[in-house]
């Protein structure tokens, strides 16, 4: 498949994916900013309203869901060779998502039930519409170089986590759930390992070969890994909801096997890569590959009660900030210049290379700050030192501002390229 030519044929207006990516970059700054102010409460945090909960959801929803929306609506039509129907509905998703996130973050941070209920309703509506659009697209796919199993699993996991999210918000007002903490844990598993995790593993087989000029993962083993991941996710969630530790542990084993198969496929893909100089973005992607099995190990420690006051919060941090956020930010650093390059050739001229839109210094600054933030915050957890957490969050905030500068640079260079192309056409 000539993915570059197909990408140009199926490009949406630049404003559609970029508005979601812009929201993700802004929420990234906000999350680290909150932790820089209130991060001393992060060690020992096991839930409950407040700035920590708001910062966590700024990453999972603000960065994670926004990046997923922007990437899926633009790149899945390219990979599947099937056009997205009702492109205008993506505007509705964004218009529901932005006020929903703002109201939800305020409600979580200020412990205001009404704001949480309104914000959650808007976000659930936005992501429900997104799930429907993606499932409609995948239903019409007849042939796809990379099996779409992960995308289907991710879509159903999204529906499940939205259902549990609605229950948790309602329980905050009426108090009818008998085991709220287990349901909250199942919600978290569906959100990060289910929705975002499956989508990340699916996109890894589509995006990473394109960025590295490597071979896509073996379709048979990719499908087996997806099946193991699905079984592991279902059993883990069922074990939590039914309070059956044995079922949960079986799910954990299957999930770990799925991750090992996936990482082996990624390692094989990197061996075949023709492009060797991959820049700071792939430092973040490689970091996420280390953090993924580490998060599972910490999750098992927390589930079995080992050093629960430390293992549980550290598990949540490594899972969300270490694995999920690292992968998303690495991919964002590649997607933004790639789409800018594609759009630069739409006016009839020769498209510019992605490197023309890439601010290498900002990208490297962001990567270094992200590594530093993860190290310092993890040390803060281990030694139960809130000051170390806040220091790490300051490093994360500096990195987030560098990524914001990177994104603004892409936008400005895109603006200049399109303006130059128009002037050439006029002349």
C-alpha positions in Angstrom: 0.0 0.0 0.0 1.3 3.5 -0.9 0.3 5.0 2.4 1.6 8.4 1.6 -0.5 8.7 -1.6 -3.5 7.1 0.1 -3.1 9.5 3.1 -3.3 12.5 0.7 -6.4 11.1 -1.0 -8.2 10.7 2.4 -7.0 13.8 4.3 -9.6 15.5 6.3 -9.5 19.3 6.7 -6.4 20.0 8.9 -8.6 21.8 11.5 -10.4 18.5 12.4 -7.6 16.3 13.7 -5.5 19.3 14.9 -8.2 20.6 17.2 -8.1 17.3 19.1 -4.3 17.3 19.2 -4.2 20.9 20.4 -6.6 20.0 23.2 -4.3 17.1 24.1 -1.3 19.4 24.3 -3.0 21.9 26.5 -4.4 19.3 28.9 -0.8 17.9 29.1 0.3 21.3 30.4 -2.6 21.5 32.8 -2.0 18.1 34.3 1.6 18.7 35.1 0.8 22.2 36.4 -1.8 20.8 38.8 0.7 18.2 40.1 3.4 20.9 40.5 1.0 22.7 42.8 -0.6 19.8 44.6 1.7 16.8 43.9 2.7 16.4 47.5 -0.7 14.6 47.9 0.1 12.1 45.2 2.0 9.5 47.3 -0.7 7.4 49.0 -3.5 8.7 46.7 -6.1 5.9 46.2 -9.0 8.0 44.8 -11.4 10.6 45.8 -12.2 14.2 44.4 -9.5 16.9 44.4 -6.7 18.3 42.2 -5.0 14.9 42.0 -8.1 13.2 40.5 -8.5 16.2 38.1 -4.8 15.9 37.0 -5.2 12.1 36.4 -8.2 12.6 34.2 -6.5 15.5 32.3 -4.1 12.8 31.1 -6.5 9.9 30.6 -9.3 12.0 29.0 -7.6 15.3 28.1 -4.5 13.8 26.5 -5.5 10.2 25.9 -9.1 10.5 24.6 -8.3 13.6 22.6 -5.3 12.1 20.9 -7.3 8.9 20.2 -10.1 10.9 18.6 -7.7 13.0 16.4 -5.6 10.0 15.3 -8.5 7.6 14.7 -10.7 9.8 12.6 -7.8 10.7 10.3 -5.6 7.6 10.2 -8.1 4.8 10.3 -9.7 5.8 7.0 -6.2 5.8 5.5 -5.2 2.4 6.9 -8.6 0.8 6.1 -9.1 2.5 2.7 -12.7 3.3 3.8 -13.9 6.9 4.1 -15.4 8.3 7.4 -19.1 8.9 7.0 -20.6 12.1 8.4 -17.3 14.0 8.9 -19.4 16.9 10.3 -20.2 14.8 13.3 -16.5 15.1 14.4 -17.2 18.7 15.1 -20.0 17.6 17.4 -17.6 15.3 19.2 -15.3 18.2 19.8 -18.0 20.7 20.8 -19.3 18.2 23.4 -15.8 17.1 24.6 -14.3 20.6 25.4 -17.0 22.0 27.7 -17.5 18.5 29.2 -13.8 18.2 30.1 -13.7 21.7 31.5 -16.7 21.2 33.7 -15.6 17.7 34.7 -12.1 18.9 35.7 -13.6 21.7 37.7 -16.0 19.4 39.4 -13.3 16.9 40.3 -10.9 19.5 41.6 -13.5 21.4 43.6 -15.4 18.2 44.7 -18.7 19.6 43.2 -21.1 16.8 42.4 -23.3 18.7 40.0 -20.3 19.9 37.9 -19.0 16.3 37.8 -22.4 15.0 36.7 -22.8 17.6 33.9 -19.2 17.3 32.8 -19.4 13.5 32.8 -22.6 13.5 30.8 -21.1 15.7 28.1 -17.9 13.6 27.9 -19.9 10.3 27.8 -22.0 11.7 24.9 -18.9 12.9 23.0 -17.0 9.6 23.4 -20.1 7.6 22.8 -20.5 9.4 19.4 -16.8 8.8 18.7 -17.3 5.0 19.4 -20.3 4.9 17.1 -18.3 6.6 14.3 -15.4 4.3 14.6 -17.5 1.2 14.8 -19.5 2.3 11.7 -16.2 2.7 9.9 -14.7 -0.6 10.9 -18.0 -2.4 10.0 -17.5 -1.3 6.4 -13.8 -2.5 6.2 -13.4 -5.4 3.9 -9.7 -5.7 3.8 -7.0 -4.2 6.0 -3.2 -4.9 5.9 -3.2 -5.0 9.7 -6.1 -6.9 11.3 -8.5 -4.5 13.0 -9.1 -6.7 16.1 -7.5 -4.2 18.5 -9.7 -1.4 17.2 -12.9 -3.4 17.7 -11.8 -4.4 21.3 -10.9 -0.8 22.0 -14.4 0.4 20.9 -16.2 -2.1 23.1 -13.9 -1.3 26.0 -14.8 2.4 25.5 -18.5 1.5 25.8 -17.9 -0.5 28.9 -15.8 2.2 30.6 -18.4 4.9 29.8 -21.1 2.7 31.4 -19.0 2.3 34.6 -18.2 6.0 34.6 -21.9 6.8 34.6 -22.5 4.4 37.5 -19.6 5.9 39.5 -20.9 9.5 39.0 -24.4 8.5 40.0 -23.1 6.6 43.0 -21.3 9.8 44.1 -24.7 11.3 44.6 -26.9 8.4 45.6 -24.4 5.9 47.2 -25.9 2.7 45.9 -22.8 0.7 44.8 -21.8 -1.9 47.4 -18.1 -2.2 46.3 -17.3 1.2 44.7 -13.5 0.8 44.9 -13.5 -2.5 42.8 -15.8 -0.9 40.2 -13.5 2.2 40.1 -10.6 -0.2 39.5 -12.5 -2.0 36.7 -13.3 1.4 35.2 -9.6 2.2 35.3 -8.6 -1.1 33.6 -11.1 -0.6 30.8 -10.0 3.0 30.3 -6.2 2.5 30.2 -5.6 -1.1 29.3 -8.9 -1.5 27.3 -9.7 1.6 25.4 -6.3 3.3 25.2 -4.2 0.2 25.5 -5.9 -1.7 22.7 -6.0 1.3 20.5 -2.3 1.9 21.1 -1.4 -1.7 20.3 -3.5 -1.5 17.2 -2.1 1.8 16.0 1.4 0.4 16.7 1.0 -2.0 13.8 -0.2 0.8 11.5 1.8 4.0 12.5 5.1 2.7 13.6 6.0 0.8 10.4 5.0 3.9 8.5 7.3 6.1 10.6 10.2 3.7 10.6 9.8 2.3 7.1 9.7 -1.2 8.6 7.5 -4.3 8.0 4.1 -4.4 9.7 3.8 -7.1 12.4 3.0 -10.6 11.5 -0.8 -10.7 11.0 -1.3 -14.1 12.5 0.7 -13.4 15.7 -0.8 -9.9 15.9 -4.3 -11.5 15.9 -3.2 -14.0 18.6 -1.9 -11.2 20.8 -5.2 -9.4 20.4 -7.1 -12.5 21.4 -4.9 -13.0 24.5 -5.3 -9.3 25.4 -9.1 -9.5 25.1 -9.3 -12.6 27.2 -7.0 -11.1 29.8 -8.9 -7.9 29.9 -12.3 -9.6 30.3 -11.1 -12.0 33.0 -9.4 -9.2 34.9 -12.4 -6.9 34.9 -14.8 -9.8 35.7 -12.5 -10.8 38.6 -12.7 -7.3 40.0 -16.4 -6.9 39.6 -17.2 -10.4 41.0 -14.5 -10.2 43.7 -12.8 -13.3 42.4 -9.0 -13.1 42.9 -8.3 -16.3 41.0 -10.2 -15.1 37.9 -8.3 -11.8 38.1 -4.9 -13.5 38.3 -5.7 -15.7 35.3 -6.6 -12.5 33.4 -3.3 -10.9 34.5 -1.3 -13.9 33.2 -3.0 -13.8 29.9 -2.5 -10.0 29.7 1.2 -10.3 30.4 1.6 -13.0 27.7 -0.2 -10.7 25.2 2.1 -7.9 26.1 5.2 -10.0 25.6 4.0 -11.2 22.2 3.2 -7.6 21.2 6.6 -6.4 22.3 8.3 -9.2 20.4 6.4 -8.1 17.3 7.5 -4.5 17.9 11.1 -5.6 18.3 11.0 -7.6 15.1 9.5 -4.5 13.3 12.3 -2.3 14.6 14.8 -4.8 13.2 13.4 -4.4 9.7 13.2 -0.6 9.9 15.0 1.2 7.1 14.9 4.5 8.9 17.4 4.3 11.8 17.5 7.9 13.0 14.1 8.1 14.6 14.7 11.1 17.0 13.4 11.8 20.5 9.9 10.7 19.7 11.0 7.0 19.6 12.8 7.4 22.9 9.4 8.0 24.3 7.9 5.1 22.4 10.7 2.8 23.6 10.2 4.0 27.2 6.5 3.1 26.9 7.5 -0.4 25.9 9.4 -0.7 29.1 6.7 0.8 31.3 3.9 -1.4 30.0 5.1 -4.7 31.5 6.3 -2.8 34.6 2.8 -1.4 35.1 1.4 -5.0 35.0 3.9 -6.1 37.6 3.1 -3.2 39.9 -0.6 -3.9 39.3 -0.2 -7.5 40.4 1.7 -6.3 43.6 -1.2 -3.9 44.4 -3.9 -6.5 43.7 -2.2 -9.0 46.0 -1.8 -6.4 48.8 2.0 -6.2 48.6 3.1 -2.8 50.1 -0.3 -1.6 49.1 0.2 2.0 50.3 3.1 2.4 47.9 2.5 -0.2 45.1 -1.1 1.0 44.4 -0.3 4.7 43.8 2.9 3.9 42.0 1.0 1.4 39.7 -1.4 4.1 38.7 1.4 6.6 38.0 3.5 4.2 36.0 0.4 3.0 34.0 -0.9 6.4 33.1 2.1 8.7 33.0 4.8 6.1 32.4 3.3 3.9 29.7 0.2 5.5 28.2 1.4 9.1 28.3 4.9 8.3 27.0 3.4 6.4 24.0 0.9 9.1 23.2 3.5 11.9 23.3 5.9 10.0 21.2 3.3 9.4 18.6 2.1 13.0 18.7 5.6 14.2 17.9 5.4 12.1 14.7 1.8 12.7 13.7 1.9 16.5 13.9 4.7 17.0 11.3 3.5 14.1 9.2 0.0 15.6 8.7 1.6 19.0 8.1 3.7 17.4 5.4 0.7 15.8 3.8 -1.3 19.1 3.8 1.6 21.1 2.4 1.2 19.2 -1.0 -2.5 19.8 -1.4 -2.1 23.1 -3.2 -0.4 21.5 -6.2 3.2 22.0 -5.1 5.7 19.4 -3.9 5.0 18.5 -0.3 7.6 19.4 2.3 9.3 16.7 4.3 8.1 16.2 7.9 11.5 17.4 9.1 10.6 20.9 7.8 7.9 21.2 10.4 9.9 19.5 13.3 11.5 21.6 16.0 14.2 19.2 17.1 15.4 21.2 20.2 11.9 21.4 21.6 11.3 17.7 21.0 14.5 16.7 22.7 13.8 19.1 25.6 10.4 17.6 26.0 11.8 14.0 26.0 14.5 14.8 28.6 12.0 16.6 30.9 9.6 13.7 30.6 12.2 11.1 31.6 13.3 13.4 34.5 9.7 13.8 35.7 9.0 10.1 35.7 12.2 9.4 37.6 11.7 12.1 40.3 8.0 11.4 40.8 8.7 7.6 41.1 11.4 8.4 43.7 8.8 10.6 45.5 6.5 7.6 45.6 9.1 5.2 46.8 10.5 7.5 49.6 7.0 9.0 50.3 8.4 12.5 49.7 5.9 15.0 48.3 8.6 17.5 47.6 10.2 15.1 45.1 6.9 14.6 43.4 6.4 18.3 43.0 10.0 18.7 41.7 9.3 16.0 39.2 6.0 17.7 38.2 7.9 20.9 37.6 10.2 19.0 35.2 7.1 17.5 33.6 5.6 21.0 33.3 8.7 22.3 31.6 8.5 19.4 29.1 4.9 20.0 28.5 5.6 23.6 27.6 8.4 22.4 25.3 5.8 20.2 23.6 3.4 23.1 23.3 6.2 25.1 21.6 6.8 22.1 19.3 3.1 22.0 18.3 3.0 25.8 17.8 6.1 25.5 15.6 4.3 22.9 13.4 1.3 25.1 13.1 3.3 28.2 12.2 5.4 26.4 9.6 2.3 24.9 8.1 0.8 28.3 7.9 3.9 29.6 6.1 4.0 26.7 3.7 0.3 27.0 2.7 0.7 30.8 2.3 3.8 30.4 0.1 1.9 27.8 -2.0 -1.0 30.2 -2.6 1.4 33.0 -3.6 3.1 30.6 -6.1 -0.2 29.6 -7.6 -1.3 33.2 -8.0 1.9 34.1 -9.7 
